[in-house]
Amino acid sequence: MRIRYYFDPDTGQPHVYNHGVREVEVEQVLRRPGEDRPGTEGCRTEAGRYLRVIYVPDPEPDSVFVITAYELTGKPLTAYRRRRRQRGRR
């Protein structure tokens, strides 16, 4: 899968850097998706961080355009874990 990133016009770097997320972590999440919600993926990285990645399908086949990604903490992390547990019971 080809992954393109939104670049911050002020810094010229991928926007995910503004949230302390590296491209490698985004790739890990997209390879092992943890949710079935279109346009968002949440998953635990190899380093143990829970990330949410916001993306849209790219016009190019087998490609996505990543808008942003950030670490899940607090209530969003609790909700993610709850959804994962509930999905496992079905």
BASEKOL-646375 format. One record per residue: residue number from 1; residue in three letters; x, y, z of N, C-alpha, C, O in turn. Coordinates in Angstrom, 3 decimals, m for minus. Example, Ala and Ser with C-alpha at 12.3 -4.5 7.8 and 13.67 -1.06 7.14 Angstrom:
// residues 2
<node seq="1" type="ala" n_c1="13.190" n_c2="m5.690" n_c3="7.800" ca_c1="12.300" ca_c2="m4.500" ca_c3="7.800" c_c1="13.200" c_c2="m3.300" c_c3="7.800" o_c1="14.236" o_c2="m3.319" o_c3="8.465"/>
<node seq="2" type="ser" n_c1="12.850" n_c2="m2.250" n_c3="7.080" ca_c1="13.670" ca_c2="m1.060" ca_c3="7.140" c_c1="12.900" c_c2="0.030" c_c3="7.870" o_c1="13.409" o_c2="1.138" o_c3="8.039"/>
***
This chain:
// residues 90
<node seq="1" type="met" n_c1="0.834" n_c2="m1.171" n_c3="0.000" ca_c1="0.000" ca_c2="0.000" ca_c3="0.000" c_c1="0.891" c_c2="1.250" c_c3="0.000" o_c1="1.856" o_c2="1.344" o_c3="0.758"/>
<node seq="2" type="arg" n_c1="0.548" n_c2="2.182" n_c3="m0.850" ca_c1="1.281" ca_c2="3.452" ca_c3="m0.925" c_c1="0.609" c_c2="4.443" c_c3="0.022" o_c1="m0.617" o_c2="4.552" o_c3="0.049"/>
<node seq="3" type="ile" n_c1="1.418" n_c2="5.162" n_c3="0.798" ca_c1="0.896" ca_c2="6.116" ca_c3="1.774" c_c1="1.455" c_c2="7.496" c_c3="1.472" o_c1="2.669" o_c2="7.694" o_c3="1.421"/>
<node seq="4" type="arg" n_c1="0.547" n_c2="8.450" n_c3="1.272" ca_c1="0.948" ca_c2="9.849" ca_c3="1.101" c_c1="0.498" c_c2="10.626" c_c3="2.328" o_c1="m0.473" o_c2="10.249" o_c3="2.985"/>
<node seq="5" type="tyr" n_c1="1.200" n_c2="11.707" n_c3="2.638" ca_c1="0.924" ca_c2="12.481" ca_c3="3.845" c_c1="0.603" c_c2="13.931" c_c3="3.511" o_c1="1.119" o_c2="14.489" o_c3="2.543"/>
<node seq="6" type="tyr" n_c1="m0.255" n_c2="14.529" n_c3="4.327" ca_c1="m0.501" ca_c2="15.962" ca_c3="4.244" c_c1="0.711" c_c2="16.666" c_c3="4.836" o_c1="1.136" o_c2="16.350" o_c3="5.948"/>
<node seq="7" type="phe" n_c1="1.272" n_c2="17.626" n_c3="4.091" ca_c1="2.426" ca_c2="18.375" ca_c3="4.563" c_c1="1.987" c_c2="19.735" c_c3="5.084" o_c1="1.256" o_c2="20.465" o_c3="4.416"/>
<node seq="8" type="asp" n_c1="2.441" n_c2="20.061" n_c3="6.283" ca_c1="2.134" ca_c2="21.343" ca_c3="6.905" c_c1="2.820" c_c2="22.439" c_c3="6.103" o_c1="4.037" o_c2="22.385" o_c3="5.924"/>
<node seq="9" type="pro" n_c1="2.073" n_c2="23.444" n_c3="5.608" ca_c1="2.693" ca_c2="24.486" ca_c3="4.789" c_c1="3.698" c_c2="25.345" c_c3="5.554" o_c1="4.607" o_c2="25.915" o_c3="4.950"/>
<node seq="10" type="asp" n_c1="3.545" n_c2="25.444" n_c3="6.875" ca_c1="4.474" ca_c2="26.259" ca_c3="7.671" c_c1="5.823" c_c2="25.587" c_c3="7.871" o_c1="6.861" o_c2="26.248" o_c3="7.851"/>
<node seq="11" type="thr" n_c1="5.807" n_c2="24.265" n_c3="8.065" ca_c1="7.053" ca_c2="23.557" ca_c3="8.361" c_c1="7.599" c_c2="22.778" c_c3="7.176" o_c1="8.794" o_c2="22.492" o_c3="7.114"/>
<node seq="12" type="gly" n_c1="6.717" n_c2="22.430" n_c3="6.225" ca_c1="7.148" ca_c2="21.624" ca_c3="5.094" c_c1="7.327" c_c2="20.158" c_c3="5.446" o_c1="7.876" o_c2="19.393" o_c3="4.653"/>
<node seq="13" type="gln" n_c1="6.866" n_c2="19.753" n_c3="6.639" ca_c1="6.983" ca_c2="18.367" ca_c3="7.088" c_c1="5.594" c_c2="17.746" c_c3="7.203" o_c1="4.595" o_c2="18.465" o_c3="7.241"/>
<node seq="14" type="pro" n_c1="5.525" n_c2="16.420" n_c3="7.258" ca_c1="4.218" ca_c2="15.783" ca_c3="7.428" c_c1="3.517" c_c2="16.300" c_c3="8.688" o_c1="4.146" o_c2="16.475" o_c3="9.732"/>
<node seq="15" type="his" n_c1="2.216" n_c2="16.539" n_c3="8.578" ca_c1="1.441" ca_c2="17.083" ca_c3="9.696" c_c1="1.480" c_c2="16.172" c_c3="10.923" o_c1="1.355" o_c2="16.653" o_c3="12.049"/>
<node seq="16" type="val" n_c1="1.650" n_c2="14.867" n_c3="10.721" ca_c1="1.679" ca_c2="13.939" ca_c3="11.856" c_c1="2.798" c_c2="14.286" c_c3="12.832" o_c1="2.686" o_c2="13.982" o_c3="14.020"/>
<node seq="17" type="tyr" n_c1="3.873" n_c2="14.915" n_c3="12.363" ca_c1="4.980" ca_c2="15.309" ca_c3="13.235" c_c1="4.524" c_c2="16.306" c_c3="14.297" o_c1="5.084" o_c2="16.336" o_c3="15.393"/>
<node seq="18" type="asn" n_c1="3.516" n_c2="17.124" n_c3="13.987" ca_c1="3.006" ca_c2="18.095" ca_c3="14.956" c_c1="2.401" c_c2="17.403" c_c3="16.175" o_c1="2.253" o_c2="18.017" o_c3="17.232"/>
<node seq="19" type="his" n_c1="2.051" n_c2="16.127" n_c3="16.029" ca_c1="1.435" ca_c2="15.374" ca_c3="17.119" c_c1="2.388" c_c2="14.340" c_c3="17.715" o_c1="1.970" o_c2="13.470" o_c3="18.478"/>
<node seq="20" type="gly" n_c1="3.660" n_c2="14.438" n_c3="17.365" ca_c1="4.652" ca_c2="13.518" ca_c3="17.911" c_c1="4.551" c_c2="12.110" c_c3="17.359" o_c1="4.958" o_c2="11.152" o_c3="18.016"/>
<node seq="21" type="val" n_c1="4.007" n_c2="11.975" n_c3="16.148" ca_c1="3.841" ca_c2="10.664" ca_c3="15.515" c_c1="4.788" c_c2="10.572" c_c3="14.324" o_c1="4.920" o_c2="11.519" o_c3="13.549"/>
<node seq="22" type="arg" n_c1="5.437" n_c2="9.434" n_c3="14.189" ca_c1="6.351" ca_c2="9.221" ca_c3="13.065" c_c1="5.645" c_c2="8.448" c_c3="11.956" o_c1="4.649" o_c2="7.765" o_c3="12.193"/>
<node seq="23" type="glu" n_c1="6.172" n_c2="8.565" n_c3="10.758" ca_c1="5.589" ca_c2="7.876" ca_c3="9.604" c_c1="5.591" c_c2="6.363" c_c3="9.790" o_c1="4.656" o_c2="5.684" o_c3="9.367"/>
<node seq="24" type="val" n_c1="6.624" n_c2="5.839" n_c3="10.412" ca_c1="6.728" ca_c2="4.395" ca_c3="10.650" c_c1="5.552" c_c2="3.922" c_c3="11.500" o_c1="4.999" o_c2="2.850" o_c3="11.253"/>
<node seq="25" type="glu" n_c1="5.168" n_c2="4.716" n_c3="12.501" ca_c1="4.049" ca_c2="4.336" ca_c3="13.363" c_c1="2.732" c_c2="4.333" c_c3="12.590" o_c1="1.890" o_c2="3.459" o_c3="12.793"/>
<node seq="26" type="val" n_c1="2.558" n_c2="5.312" n_c3="11.704" ca_c1="1.347" ca_c2="5.354" ca_c3="10.870" c_c1="1.275" c_c2="4.098" c_c3="10.014" o_c1="0.214" o_c2="3.486" o_c3="9.895"/>
<node seq="27" type="glu" n_c1="2.393" n_c2="3.713" n_c3="9.422" ca_c1="2.426" ca_c2="2.518" ca_c3="8.592" c_c1="2.080" c_c2="1.268" c_c3="9.394" o_c1="1.391" o_c2="0.381" o_c3="8.890"/>
<node seq="28" type="gln" n_c1="2.554" n_c2="1.191" n_c3="10.646" ca_c1="2.234" ca_c2="0.051" ca_c3="11.502" c_c1="0.733" c_c2="m0.037" c_c3="11.751" o_c1="0.157" o_c2="m1.125" o_c3="11.708"/>
<node seq="29" type="val" n_c1="0.101" n_c2="1.099" n_c3="12.012" ca_c1="m1.340" ca_c2="1.124" ca_c3="12.277" c_c1="m2.120" c_c2="0.724" c_c3="11.029" o_c1="m3.073" o_c2="m0.049" o_c3="11.119"/>
<node seq="30" type="leu" n_c1="m1.730" n_c2="1.237" n_c3="9.875" ca_c1="m2.456" ca_c2="0.923" ca_c3="8.645" c_c1="m2.266" c_c2="m0.535" c_c3="8.212" o_c1="m3.125" o_c2="m1.098" o_c3="7.533"/>
<node seq="31" type="arg" n_c1="m1.154" n_c2="m1.141" n_c3="8.600" ca_c1="m0.919" ca_c2="m2.558" ca_c3="8.276" c_c1="m1.756" c_c2="m3.483" c_c3="9.151" o_c1="m2.171" o_c2="m4.553" o_c3="8.706"/>
<node seq="32" type="arg" n_c1="m2.006" n_c2="m3.074" n_c3="10.401" ca_c1="m2.763" ca_c2="m3.902" ca_c3="11.343" c_c1="m3.928" c_c2="m3.089" c_c3="11.902" o_c1="m3.894" o_c2="m2.699" o_c3="13.069"/>
<node seq="33" type="pro" n_c1="m4.940" n_c2="m2.830" n_c3="11.113" ca_c1="m6.045" ca_c2="m1.988" ca_c3="11.586" c_c1="m6.770" c_c2="m2.628" c_c3="12.758" o_c1="m6.938" o_c2="m3.845" o_c3="12.831"/>
<node seq="34" type="gly" n_c1="m7.198" n_c2="m1.756" n_c3="13.678" ca_c1="m7.897" ca_c2="m2.247" ca_c3="14.850" c_c1="m9.369" c_c2="m1.895" c_c3="14.852" o_c1="m10.097" o_c2="m2.318" o_c3="15.750"/>
<node seq="35" type="glu" n_c1="m9.828" n_c2="m1.133" n_c3="13.874" ca_c1="m11.221" ca_c2="m0.715" ca_c3="13.839" c_c1="m11.792" c_c2="m0.916" c_c3="12.442" o_c1="m11.064" o_c2="m1.005" o_c3="11.454"/>
<node seq="36" type="asp" n_c1="m13.114" n_c2="m0.984" n_c3="12.395" ca_c1="m13.808" ca_c2="m1.138" ca_c3="11.117" c_c1="m14.534" c_c2="0.143" c_c3="10.742" o_c1="m15.605" o_c2="0.094" o_c3="10.138"/>
<node seq="37" type="arg" n_c1="m13.967" n_c2="1.277" n_c3="11.088" ca_c1="m14.607" ca_c2="2.557" ca_c3="10.806" c_c1="m13.903" c_c2="3.197" c_c3="9.619" o_c1="m12.710" o_c2="3.486" o_c3="9.705"/>
<node seq="38" type="pro" n_c1="m14.602" n_c2="3.426" n_c3="8.519" ca_c1="m13.966" ca_c2="3.983" ca_c3="7.323" c_c1="m13.330" c_c2="5.347" c_c3="7.591" o_c1="m13.937" o_c2="6.219" o_c3="8.212"/>
<node seq="39" type="gly" n_c1="m12.117" n_c2="5.510" n_c3="7.117" ca_c1="m11.431" ca_c2="6.790" ca_c3="7.239" c_c1="m10.652" c_c2="6.970" c_c3="8.517" o_c1="m9.890" o_c2="7.928" o_c3="8.646"/>
<node seq="40" type="thr" n_c1="m10.828" n_c2="6.062" n_c3="9.472" ca_c1="m10.044" ca_c2="6.135" ca_c3="10.705" c_c1="m9.550" c_c2="4.746" c_c3="11.043" o_c1="m10.242" o_c2="3.753" o_c3="10.817"/>
<node seq="41" type="glu" n_c1="m8.385" n_c2="4.685" n_c3="11.570" ca_c1="m7.838" ca_c2="3.436" ca_c3="12.065" c_c1="m7.220" c_c2="3.709" c_c3="13.414" o_c1="m6.528" o_c2="4.709" o_c3="13.604"/>
<node seq="42" type="gly" n_c1="m7.467" n_c2="2.834" n_c3="14.328" ca_c1="m6.833" ca_c2="2.909" ca_c3="15.630" c_c1="m6.143" c_c2="1.591" c_c3="15.873" o_c1="m6.655" o_c2="0.534" o_c3="15.502"/>
<node seq="43" type="cys" n_c1="m4.988" n_c2="1.650" n_c3="16.493" ca_c1="m4.260" ca_c2="0.413" ca_c3="16.724" c_c1="m3.093" c_c2="0.704" c_c3="17.659" o_c1="m2.718" o_c2="1.857" o_c3="17.874"/>
<node seq="44" type="arg" n_c1="m2.542" n_c2="m0.344" n_c3="18.196" ca_c1="m1.375" ca_c2="m0.230" ca_c3="19.056" c_c1="m0.122" c_c2="m0.441" c_c3="18.203" o_c1="m0.036" o_c2="m1.400" o_c3="17.436"/>
<node seq="45" type="thr" n_c1="0.843" n_c2="0.463" n_c3="18.347" ca_c1="2.083" ca_c2="0.344" ca_c3="17.585" c_c1="3.012" c_c2="m0.655" c_c3="18.258" o_c1="2.745" o_c2="m1.117" o_c3="19.367"/>
<node seq="46" type="glu" n_c1="4.099" n_c2="m0.983" n_c3="17.581" ca_c1="5.082" ca_c2="m1.902" ca_c3="18.155" c_c1="5.701" c_c2="m1.334" c_c3="19.427" o_c1="6.158" o_c2="m2.089" o_c3="20.284"/>
<node seq="47" type="ala" n_c1="5.719" n_c2="0.000" n_c3="19.556" ca_c1="6.259" ca_c2="0.654" ca_c3="20.742" c_c1="5.241" c_c2="0.689" c_c3="21.881" o_c1="5.571" o_c2="1.102" o_c3="22.993"/>
<node seq="48" type="gly" n_c1="3.988" n_c2="0.253" n_c3="21.608" ca_c1="2.975" ca_c2="0.200" ca_c3="22.644" c_c1="2.052" c_c2="1.406" c_c3="22.715" o_c1="1.196" o_c2="1.474" o_c3="23.598"/>
<node seq="49" type="arg" n_c1="2.207" n_c2="2.350" n_c3="21.811" ca_c1="1.339" ca_c2="3.531" ca_c3="21.793" c_c1="0.064" c_c2="3.228" c_c3="21.014" o_c1="0.095" o_c2="2.526" o_c3="20.002"/>
<node seq="50" type="tyr" n_c1="m1.050" n_c2="3.760" n_c3="21.490" ca_c1="m2.313" ca_c2="3.649" ca_c3="20.764" c_c1="m2.479" c_c2="4.906" c_c3="19.927" o_c1="m2.477" o_c2="6.017" o_c3="20.457"/>
<node seq="51" type="leu" n_c1="m2.624" n_c2="4.730" n_c3="18.616" ca_c1="m2.749" ca_c2="5.866" ca_c3="17.708" c_c1="m4.064" c_c2="5.827" c_c3="16.954" o_c1="m4.620" o_c2="4.759" o_c3="16.701"/>
<node seq="52" type="arg" n_c1="m4.550" n_c2="6.997" n_c3="16.600" ca_c1="m5.680" ca_c2="7.122" ca_c3="15.684" c_c1="m5.121" c_c2="7.787" c_c3="14.436" o_c1="m4.457" o_c2="8.819" o_c3="14.523"/>
<node seq="53" type="val" n_c1="m5.386" n_c2="7.201" n_c3="13.282" ca_c1="m4.929" ca_c2="7.728" ca_c3="11.998" c_c1="m6.165" c_c2="8.114" c_c3="11.193" o_c1="m7.065" o_c2="7.298" o_c3="10.993"/>
<node seq="54" type="ile" n_c1="m6.201" n_c2="9.362" n_c3="10.733" ca_c1="m7.295" ca_c2="9.868" ca_c3="9.915" c_c1="m6.786" c_c2="9.939" c_c3="8.478" o_c1="m5.759" o_c2="10.560" o_c3="8.204"/>
<node seq="55" type="tyr" n_c1="m7.517" n_c2="9.295" n_c3="7.562" ca_c1="m7.059" ca_c2="9.238" ca_c3="6.172" c_c1="m8.249" c_c2="9.189" c_c3="5.229" o_c1="m9.388" o_c2="8.982" o_c3="5.650"/>
<node seq="56" type="val" n_c1="m7.968" n_c2="9.381" n_c3="3.955" ca_c1="m8.971" ca_c2="9.218" ca_c3="2.898" c_c1="m8.353" c_c2="8.341" c_c3="1.813" o_c1="m7.135" o_c2="8.348" o_c3="1.629"/>
<node seq="57" type="pro" n_c1="m9.184" n_c2="7.586" n_c3="1.093" ca_c1="m8.641" ca_c2="6.803" ca_c3="m0.023" c_c1="m8.060" c_c2="7.749" c_c3="m1.072" o_c1="m8.648" o_c2="8.785" o_c3="m1.381"/>
<node seq="58" type="asp" n_c1="m6.932" n_c2="7.391" n_c3="m1.600" ca_c1="m6.289" ca_c2="8.174" ca_c3="m2.645" c_c1="m6.870" c_c2="7.744" c_c3="m3.992" o_c1="m7.246" o_c2="6.583" o_c3="m4.148"/>
<node seq="59" type="pro" n_c1="m6.953" n_c2="8.651" n_c3="m4.968" ca_c1="m7.446" ca_c2="8.247" ca_c3="m6.289" c_c1="m6.606" c_c2="7.131" c_c3="m6.917" o_c1="m7.109" o_c2="6.337" o_c3="m7.712"/>
<node seq="60" type="glu" n_c1="m5.345" n_c2="7.082" n_c3="m6.558" ca_c1="m4.445" ca_c2="6.046" ca_c3="m7.071" c_c1="m4.797" c_c2="4.700" c_c3="m6.429" o_c1="m5.018" o_c2="4.655" o_c3="m5.219"/>
<node seq="61" type="pro" n_c1="m4.856" n_c2="3.624" n_c3="m7.176" ca_c1="m5.201" ca_c2="2.315" ca_c3="m6.597" c_c1="m4.225" c_c2="1.897" c_c3="m5.493" o_c1="m3.029" o_c2="2.177" o_c3="m5.563"/>
<node seq="62" type="asp" n_c1="m4.762" n_c2="1.223" n_c3="m4.479" ca_c1="m3.964" ca_c2="0.712" ca_c3="m3.351" c_c1="m3.130" c_c2="1.813" c_c3="m2.705" o_c1="m1.945" o_c2="1.628" o_c3="m2.428"/>
<node seq="63" type="ser" n_c1="m3.766" n_c2="2.966" n_c3="m2.467" ca_c1="m3.066" ca_c2="4.113" ca_c3="m1.906" c_c1="m4.000" c_c2="4.896" c_c3="m0.994" o_c1="m5.200" o_c2="4.983" o_c3="m1.257"/>
<node seq="64" type="val" n_c1="m3.451" n_c2="5.470" n_c3="0.087" ca_c1="m4.224" ca_c2="6.314" ca_c3="0.995" c_c1="m3.494" c_c2="7.630" c_c3="1.219" o_c1="m2.275" o_c2="7.717" o_c3="1.074"/>
<node seq="65" type="phe" n_c1="m4.271" n_c2="8.660" n_c3="1.580" ca_c1="m3.726" ca_c2="9.973" ca_c3="1.889" c_c1="m3.995" c_c2="10.230" c_c3="3.367" o_c1="m5.147" o_c2="10.380" o_c3="3.775"/>
<node seq="66" type="val" n_c1="m2.926" n_c2="10.282" n_c3="4.173" ca_c1="m3.043" ca_c2="10.468" ca_c3="5.613" c_c1="m3.136" c_c2="11.954" c_c3="5.915" o_c1="m2.250" o_c2="12.730" o_c3="5.559"/>
<node seq="67" type="ile" n_c1="m4.223" n_c2="12.340" n_c3="6.578" ca_c1="m4.436" ca_c2="13.737" ca_c3="6.935" c_c1="m3.743" c_c2="14.046" c_c3="8.250" o_c1="m3.005" o_c2="15.025" o_c3="8.350"/>
<node seq="68" type="thr" n_c1="m3.977" n_c2="13.216" n_c3="9.259" ca_c1="m3.348" ca_c2="13.418" ca_c3="10.558" c_c1="m3.311" c_c2="12.114" c_c3="11.330" o_c1="m3.957" o_c2="11.139" o_c3="10.945"/>
<node seq="69" type="ala" n_c1="m2.568" n_c2="12.094" n_c3="12.401" ca_c1="m2.504" ca_c2="10.954" ca_c3="13.312" c_c1="m2.109" c_c2="11.491" c_c3="14.680" o_c1="m1.314" o_c2="12.424" o_c3="14.791"/>
<node seq="70" type="tyr" n_c1="m2.672" n_c2="10.890" n_c3="15.711" ca_c1="m2.362" ca_c2="11.347" ca_c3="17.062" c_c1="m2.512" c_c2="10.192" c_c3="18.042" o_c1="m3.170" o_c2="9.192" o_c3="17.752"/>
<node seq="71" type="glu" n_c1="m1.890" n_c2="10.348" n_c3="19.208" ca_c1="m1.946" ca_c2="9.312" ca_c3="20.231" c_c1="m3.272" c_c2="9.388" c_c3="20.964" o_c1="m3.752" o_c2="10.472" o_c3="21.298"/>
<node seq="72" type="leu" n_c1="m3.860" n_c2="8.223" n_c3="21.210" ca_c1="m5.100" ca_c2="8.169" ca_c3="21.978" c_c1="m4.769" c_c2="8.153" c_c3="23.466" o_c1="m3.936" o_c2="7.369" o_c3="23.922"/>
<node seq="73" type="thr" n_c1="m5.430" n_c2="9.027" n_c3="24.213" ca_c1="m5.273" ca_c2="9.080" ca_c3="25.665" c_c1="m6.636" c_c2="9.377" c_c3="26.282" o_c1="m7.556" o_c2="9.807" o_c3="25.587"/>
<node seq="74" type="gly" n_c1="m6.760" n_c2="9.152" n_c3="27.557" ca_c1="m7.973" ca_c2="9.513" ca_c3="28.282" c_c1="m9.216" c_c2="8.806" c_c3="27.780" o_c1="m9.191" o_c2="7.609" o_c3="27.495"/>
<node seq="75" type="lys" n_c1="m10.321" n_c2="9.565" n_c3="27.672" ca_c1="m11.613" ca_c2="8.997" ca_c3="27.279" c_c1="m11.609" c_c2="8.377" c_c3="25.878" o_c1="m12.208" o_c2="7.318" o_c3="25.691"/>
<node seq="76" type="pro" n_c1="m10.957" n_c2="8.996" n_c3="24.890" ca_c1="m10.921" ca_c2="8.335" ca_c3="23.575" c_c1="m10.245" c_c2="6.959" c_c3="23.614" o_c1="m10.668" o_c2="6.041" o_c3="22.912"/>
<node seq="77" type="leu" n_c1="m9.206" n_c2="6.818" n_c3="24.426" ca_c1="m8.533" ca_c2="5.522" ca_c3="24.548" c_c1="m9.451" c_c2="4.517" c_c3="25.237" o_c1="m9.529" o_c2="3.360" o_c3="24.825"/>
<node seq="78" type="thr" n_c1="m10.140" n_c2="4.953" n_c3="26.277" ca_c1="m11.085" ca_c2="4.080" ca_c3="26.979" c_c1="m12.187" c_c2="3.610" c_c3="26.028" o_c1="m12.543" o_c2="2.432" o_c3="26.029"/>
<node seq="79" type="ala" n_c1="m12.726" n_c2="4.522" n_c3="25.218" ca_c1="m13.779" ca_c2="4.169" ca_c3="24.260" c_c1="m13.252" c_c2="3.189" c_c3="23.220" o_c1="m13.959" o_c2="2.250" o_c3="22.854"/>
<node seq="80" type="tyr" n_c1="m12.038" n_c2="3.384" n_c3="22.740" ca_c1="m11.435" ca_c2="2.472" ca_c3="21.759" c_c1="m11.321" c_c2="1.065" c_c3="22.346" o_c1="m11.691" o_c2="0.082" o_c3="21.705"/>
<node seq="81" type="arg" n_c1="m10.804" n_c2="0.984" n_c3="23.574" ca_c1="m10.657" ca_c2="m0.325" ca_c3="24.218" c_c1="m12.016" c_c2="m0.997" c_c3="24.428" o_c1="m12.138" o_c2="m2.211" o_c3="24.265"/>
<node seq="82" type="arg" n_c1="m13.034" n_c2="m0.215" n_c3="24.789" ca_c1="m14.373" ca_c2="m0.760" ca_c3="24.981" c_c1="m14.907" c_c2="m1.324" c_c3="23.659" o_c1="m15.469" o_c2="m2.419" o_c3="23.642"/>
<node seq="83" type="arg" n_c1="m14.738" n_c2="m0.587" n_c3="22.547" ca_c1="m15.197" ca_c2="m1.069" ca_c3="21.246" c_c1="m14.483" c_c2="m2.368" c_c3="20.866" o_c1="m15.102" o_c2="m3.276" o_c3="20.311"/>
<node seq="84" type="arg" n_c1="m13.209" n_c2="m2.459" n_c3="21.155" ca_c1="m12.439" ca_c2="m3.667" ca_c3="20.837" c_c1="m12.959" c_c2="m4.860" c_c3="21.635" o_c1="m13.100" o_c2="m5.956" o_c3="21.093"/>
<node seq="85" type="arg" n_c1="m13.244" n_c2="m4.650" n_c3="22.919" ca_c1="m13.772" ca_c2="m5.738" ca_c3="23.756" c_c1="m15.138" c_c2="m6.187" c_c3="23.249" o_c1="m15.398" o_c2="m7.386" o_c3="23.144"/>
<node seq="86" type="gln" n_c1="m16.013" n_c2="m5.234" n_c3="22.934" ca_c1="m17.362" ca_c2="m5.553" ca_c3="22.474" c_c1="m17.327" c_c2="m6.280" c_c3="21.135" o_c1="m18.119" o_c2="m7.193" o_c3="20.898"/>
<node seq="87" type="arg" n_c1="m16.423" n_c2="m5.882" n_c3="20.272" ca_c1="m16.316" ca_c2="m6.537" ca_c3="18.963" c_c1="m15.888" c_c2="m7.984" c_c3="19.128" o_c1="m16.315" o_c2="m8.841" o_c3="18.354"/>
<node seq="88" type="gly" n_c1="m15.058" n_c2="m8.275" n_c3="20.115" ca_c1="m14.588" ca_c2="m9.628" ca_c3="20.355" c_c1="m15.673" c_c2="m10.549" c_c3="20.884" o_c1="m15.569" o_c2="m11.766" o_c3="20.732"/>
<node seq="89" type="arg" n_c1="m16.717" n_c2="m9.997" n_c3="21.506" ca_c1="m17.803" ca_c2="m10.811" ca_c3="22.078" c_c1="m18.819" c_c2="m11.256" c_c3="21.035" o_c1="m19.565" o_c2="m12.204" o_c3="21.278"/>
<node seq="90" type="arg" n_c1="m18.866" n_c2="m10.600" n_c3="19.890" ca_c1="m19.883" ca_c2="m10.913" ca_c3="18.872" c_c1="m19.605" c_c2="m12.197" c_c3="18.171" o_c1="m20.367" o_c2="m12.596" o_c3="17.291"/>
***
